[in-house]
Amino acid sequence: MKSFEELVNEQMLIMDKLLNMQTELDRYRELEEELRNRKKEQDLLSVQDDIMEMKKELNSIQNIFMQLTERVIESYQTKSSTEKIMHD
């Protein structure tokens, strides 16, 4: 099992990925709106496909983050229990 610190570091990397993906998705949504306003249907469809893929990837990253959060909590609880036993 990874140490608490390793899990937290990994969690921070995943959080960075989440934030970057969300920023990119927002940028694509702006582009989508711009293309819709310009009536560029073919380009709009392509951007919408990209947005769907990004949403899937974002969802996947969010799931990984949630699982990692659970592991961080478990690791912290284990670490705390071990430290408590050692001090008793």
Helices and strands as residue ranges (DSSP letters): H 4-38, H 41-87
